[in-house]
Amino acid sequence: MGLRTERRDRGDVAVLALHGDLDLNTAPDLRLALMEAIDERSAKQVVVDLEGVDFIDSAGLGVLVGGLERARAAGRELGLVATGRNVLKVLELTGLIRVFKIHASLAAALGAARGSGPRSH
């Protein structure tokens, strides 16, 4: 299965909703979409919505970590929306659950972007 990336911005938050598998074959597509979203001056925060992701491997994790580093260097934040068991398990096993701001819903991520919502995980 491939990966479909859907851009759904909410004000000054760039939202990338992913659907499918985030792996070695599809990671370059996410990398391009992330770089574009992070480099836009209008986006103060980038949220990657992983709710539609069925599988994630080390290449996908590498792109997310690279995106986080790029966002921080640009003075922006990068958060994740993740509740799927498979995705959360990988984030927990790799320790990345402590590195990323992980939210239980897009609404929670958007609330946190406005400074009104608590971290979900």
Summary of the structure (lengths in Angstrom):
residues: 121
radius of gyration: 12.8
end to end distance: 28.4
largest distance: 37.1
contacts: 398
relative contact order: 0.17
helix: 41%
strand: 30%
